[in-house]
């Protein structure tokens, strides 16, 4: 749920801000955002997380020393956390491949929603959807009214609709997980292996579909562009979340209880940095040239991501030792039973 919640929040945030600013105004949306941020900081300060067992918790004196740490030491701790995240790649070959796969998603896929899609939507003239008069345009306008998106600038409405697809995706992944459980009912010791394969294959297929849509986006009407991106983005986030679910299940088997929290914190730091780097790369791709050239460059980057994902999946499938690690504890549990 921690990694799933990260995906939901990432896609839900722009849509919620759009809805609040459309209903109450921009200033009210800023106040709302500031209140949520303040509440989150207070909640974080109220929580205390201890990875060590109760008998091995640090003394209050050590806690006091840590609380008085300098700003420099805290910054160094962040870099150390990043280094530990990188070292996680060497811990287990399968875990390393799954981390690389998720890094690829955060660097070359997720930045599309905040960097490239708005550029595509800004090229759609205001009122184009209303004037189109097609079934697709009426469907989009109905969806827009249903969720309360009414911004003055049309492209913001379109971006919020596509973000809604990203919010729905993680919930759709639950249905996929139930299907995987039903499929693996006869061999429950292989459920993680089956789930990871289904997730990565689904990621590859939806990534190829997204690249196809981007490559021919100028050939579609305004309504069809938005609808296709809404559907593909929702499917892509759903399959990404399936991989995340079974990735997390695998790490829970391979890592000790005291290691899991630190491991998740380390890889989330890596994913955040990868997302920032990807945003910078797409920003450079959109820095010059016309819209067609900008979209063409973005599509090329997406195709590079597709090729890398195929290579990661091939390496994952060829790793016989890694396959055994995904089933190891199920088999041990059966022997104990």
N, C-alpha and C positions, 0 to 999 in steps of 0.2 A: 504493500500500500504506500510505502514511502516513495518509491520510484514511480508508481502509478499516479500518485497525487501530484508529483512534480510535473508529469505530462499534462494532467488535467488543468492544473493551475496555469501552466504556460500558455495554453490555448484559451482558457476561460478568461484570463485577465483582460485582454484587449476587448473582448465582447462585452464583459461587464462594464468596463469603463465607457464603451460606446453607448450602452443602454442608459447608464446613469447620466452621462453628459447630455444625451438626447432628451432625457426626461426632466432633469433638474438643472441642467446647465453645466458649463465647463468648470466654473468655480466650485460648484457643489461636488462635482466629480473629484476635483483635487482635494477638497476637504475630506471626502469619503475615503480616498486613497491614503491620505495622511493619517486618518483615524485607524484604518486597518493596519498600516505599518507600525504605528505606535502600539496598538494592541498586541501585535506579533512580537515586537521587541520586549514588551513587558512580560508576555507569556514565556519568551525564551529565557529571560532573566530569572523567572520563577522556577524554571525546571533545572534539575540537577541530574546529569547523566554520569553514571559510574560504570566503566567497563569491567572493573575488577570485582570479584565476588565480595560479599559483605565483610568477610573477615580480613580482606586485603585492601580495604579502602585507605587512601592516604589520610594522614593525620590532619587535624585542623590547622596546625602550624604550617604544614606544606600548602594547604588550601589558601591560607592567608598570603603566603609568599607568591603563589601563582596569581592571586587576584591583583597583586601590586606589580605585575609584570609590565615592563615598559612597552611603548608602542613598537619599538624596533624588534623586541623579542616576539611580539605577536605577529609582526610581518614575516619574521624569519620562520615562525611556526607555520604560516600559510605555505611558504615555499617548501618547507619540510613535508607538509601534507601532500603537496603536488608530487614531490619526489617519491613519497611512499605510494602514491597512486600509480606512478610509472613503474615502480618495483612490483606492483601487484601483477603486472603482465608476466612476470617470471615465476610467479607462485605456482601456476597450473596452466598447462598449454591450452586446455579448453577454456578456462576462465580468461586467459590472455586473448584468445581469438574473439570471445564474446565482448570483451572490453573494447577491442579494436573495432568490432562491428558497431557498437553503440557510439564510440567516438566518431565514426564515420557518419552516423545518423545526425549527431549533434553538430558536426562541422559543416556538412554539405547538404543536408536535407532540411532540418528545422529552420535555419536562417531564411529559407525561401519565403516562409509565411510572413516574416516581418520586413524583409528587404526587397524581394523580387515581386511578390504578388501586388503590393501597393503600386509599384511602377506600372504593372499591366493594367490595373484598375483605373489609374489616373488617365490612361489613354482612352478610356471609354467616355464619350461626351455625356454631360449631365442630361438626364431625361431620356437617354437611349433605351433603357429598359422599359420605361412607361410607353414610349412610342413604338416599341417593337411589336407589342400586341400578340405575341405567340403564347402557347401554353407554358413554355419554360419561363418566360418573363412573368406571367401571371403567378406561377408557382413561387418564384423568387420574391415577388412583391408580397404575396400572402405570408411567406415565411418571415419576411422582414417585419411585417406588421404584427405577426404572432409573438415574436420575441421582443418587440418594442424598440426596434432600431430605426431611428429617424434623424440622421445627421444632415446638416445643410449640404455638405460635400458628399456627393454620391459614392465616390471611391471608398470612403470610410465605411459606408454601409456594406459594400461588397466585401471588404476585408473582414468585417465582423461576421458576415455570413460564412465565409470560408473558415474562420476561427471556430465557429459553431460546429463545423464538421470535425475539427480537431478535438473538441470537447466530447462529442458523441462517440468518437473512435474508441477511447479506452473502455467505455461501457459496452460497446459492441464486442470488444475482445473477450468479455465474460462468456458470451454465447459461443465463441470459438473455443474457449477453454473447456466448456462443458462438452462440446463435440469431441474434442481430443480425449477427454476422460472416458467418454463412451467408447471411442475407438480403441483406447488402450486398456479397456476393462479386462481383456483376456491375458494381458501381459503388463500388469501394473508396475513391475520393476523397470520397465522401459519408458515410462510416461514422460520423464524429463527429456530423454533422447528424442522421442517422437515430437514432443512439444517444441523443442528447440529447432528441429528440422522443419516443422510446419511453420514456425514463426519466421525463420530466415528465408524460406522459400516464398512465403507471403510477402515479406519485406522486399525481396528481389522483384517479384512480379509487380507489386504496386509502385515501386521505384521506376521500373521500366515504363509502366503506364503513365506515371507523372511526367517522365521525360518525353514521351510521345505527345502528351497534351501540350506541353510547353513548346515542342518543336513546331506544332501546327496551330498554336493558339490564335494566330492572326487569321486563320481560315474560318474560324467560328464566329457566330454572332455574339453580341455582348452577353445576352442571357445564357447562351450555351457555354461560354467561357467560364462564367461564374459557377454554373451548375456542375460542370465537369471538375473544376478545381475543388468544389465543395465535396463532391462524392469521392474523388480520388484522395483528397487530403484526409477525409474521415476514414477511408479504408486503410490508408497508409499508417495512420496513428493507431488504428486498431491492431494491425499486424505487428507494428513496433511494440505495442504493449504486450502482446502474446509472447514475443521473444523476451521482453523484460521480466515477465512473470516466471518463465522457466529458467531464465538466467539467474534470477534471485533464488529460485528453488534449488538450483545446482550449487550455488555458493553456500547456501545454508547447510548442504550436505558436506561440503569440502572444508568449510571453515569452522573453527571452534566458536562457541557462544560468545566468548569475550572478544573475538576478532571481528565479528560481523558489523557492529556499529562503526568501528573505525574504518573498516573496508568500504562501507557504503559512503561514509563521509569523504574518503579519499577519491573514490571514483566520481562522486558528484562534483568535486572540485575540478577534476580533469574534464568532465563533460561541460562544465560551465566555461572553462578556458577554451575548449574546443569550439563551443558555440560562438564565443567572442571572436576567435580567429576566423571562423567561417563567415561571420557577419562582415569582417574586414575584407575577406576575399571577394564576397559578392558585391560589397561596396565598390571595390576597385573595378569589378567587371561592369558595373553600371555607371562608372564615373565619366565615360565619354561615349560618343557615338549616338546614333538614333535608337529608337525603341527596338527595332528588329535586330540590330547588332547586339544590343544589351541582352535581349532574351536569348539570342543565339549563344552568346558567351555563357550565360547561366545554364543553358541546356547542355553545353559541352562539359561544364563542371559536374552536372548531374550525371552525365554519361560516364565520366571518370569515376564517380562514386559507385555507379552500377557495376563497372568492371572490377573495382576493388572489392565490392561486396561478393561478387561471384568468386573471386580468388579466395576470400575468407571462407566462403561456404565450402569450396573444394578442399581447402586445408582442414576444415572441420570434419568433413566426411572421411578424409583419408587418415585421420588420427584414430587408429584402432585403440590405443591406450586411453585416449580421451573418452571414447565411447564406453569403455568399461567403467570409468570413474563416474559417469552419469547414472550407472545402475548399481554401483558398489554397495551403498548402504541399504538399498532395497533388498539386495541379496542377503546382506548380513542380518537384516531384520527378519527375513524369512527363516534363516537358520536358527536364530534365537527363539522364534515362535515355535 
